[in-house]
Amino acid sequence: MPAAESISLKEARRLALTAQGFAERRPRGAVQRRHLRSLFERLGVLQIDSVNALVRSHYLPLFSRLGNYPQEWLDEAAWSAGRHRRLFEYWGHEASLLPLELYPLMRWRMQRAKRGEGIYAQLARFGREQGDVIQRVLQAVREQGALGAGSLSTRKEKAGPWWDWSAEKHALEWLFAAGEVTVAGRRGFERLYDLPERVLPAELLAQSEPDEAEAQRGLLLHAARALGVATEKDLRDYFRLKPDDSKPRLAELVESGELLPLRVDGWGQPAYSAGEPAIPRKVRASALLSPFDSLVWERARTERLFDFHYRLEIYTPQHKRVYGYYVLPFLFDEHLAARVDLRAERGHGRLAVHAVHQEDRGLGEAGLQALAEQLRGMAAWLGLGEVHVGCRSALGAGLKRLL
């Protein structure tokens, strides 16, 4: 194994921000579809989440990096039947949108799901015990085309939470995990399932399937390029690989020279980069980040990189919340400099700032000005006429003045 190069924590931050697309200038003119395609390829995964306090989370990472873009372009890339389709849904990093090019690298995971491996125990048990229901639901999809679980359910009472799914919903989720169906589109937030051959390009489905080791190496390399610098745990977390899979593949990539070992000052574990790291002298960026943005979704790494302890408090009782219900980290230059509790109050036509908290190093006037600009831009992108600051702190007063 080659000797590990040593880099500072500041250099590691710059590598991470560059890899995630924050070192590049935003488009000067109107955003083009090619800008979205470039980000799909760079990031490799957009996490989907159902919370809609501001906007569905998968739309936000593109806004954070590009600014104002038409949300329908992401819808087309994810769920259209036309030439603009670039993504597919699967279990990447949780429920995710992934570039079509990664579909062959997910086939091993689908094969494991058929064997009841790597999926929820309840779903695996359903697959073993309810084969007749699965085949009945699959036949309905074959005959009727894109279907949601609600249109197939034979249960009369209203559907409950996920552990109270109908048999048909369980069957569709098993078929989805096993790759027997894929998501053709969405009705509201409900998935519509269809056969892969009616949704995905024929040439994609005709590609030879890599074996498990090759696919896992491909995913680790993609993660390394997307993260810039990362520990083994960071790398496997990106596409939710298991340690038994990631560790031998990582050793193979280091042996082949495709991953380079690094030492990051202050990190207790070895780190890796995809080739010789090209570290910029400075990164200037300002962005409001989704709680599920790939820059911050691995909370332990976020603390190591930015000294930023971050937990989403949606499920915390209100009286126990520290920062708010739906809090977005604010990136300013090379630091996560503040936290902003935001809500899209569509009935009032406004973006509401419920709270803003700066980190110990402070925002300063330049940081506060950059935050105001990001809030104005977000309101315009969401079609909201104003930014309303409801935070009564001195920081809130300064933000209100700038807005």
Secondary structure, DSSP 8 states (H G I E B T S, - for coil): ----EEE-HHHHHHHHHHHTT-SS---SSS--HHHHHHHHHHH--EE-----SSS-GGGHHHHHHH-S--HHHHHHHHH-SSTT--EEEEESSSEEEEEGGGGGGGHHHHHHHHTT-SS-HHHHHHHHH-HHHHHHHHHHHHHH-SB-HHHH----S---SGGG--HHHHHHHHHHHTTSSEEEEEETTEEEEE-GGGTS-HHHHTS----HHHHHHHHHHHHHHHHSSEEHHHHHHHTT--HHHHHHHHHHHHHTTSSEEEEETT-SS-EEESSS----S----EEE--TT-TTTSSHHHHHHHH-------TTS-GGG-SS-SSEEEEEETTEEEEEEEEEEETTTTEEEEEEEEE-TT--HHHHHHHHHHHHHHHHHHTT-SEEEE---SHHHHHHHHH-
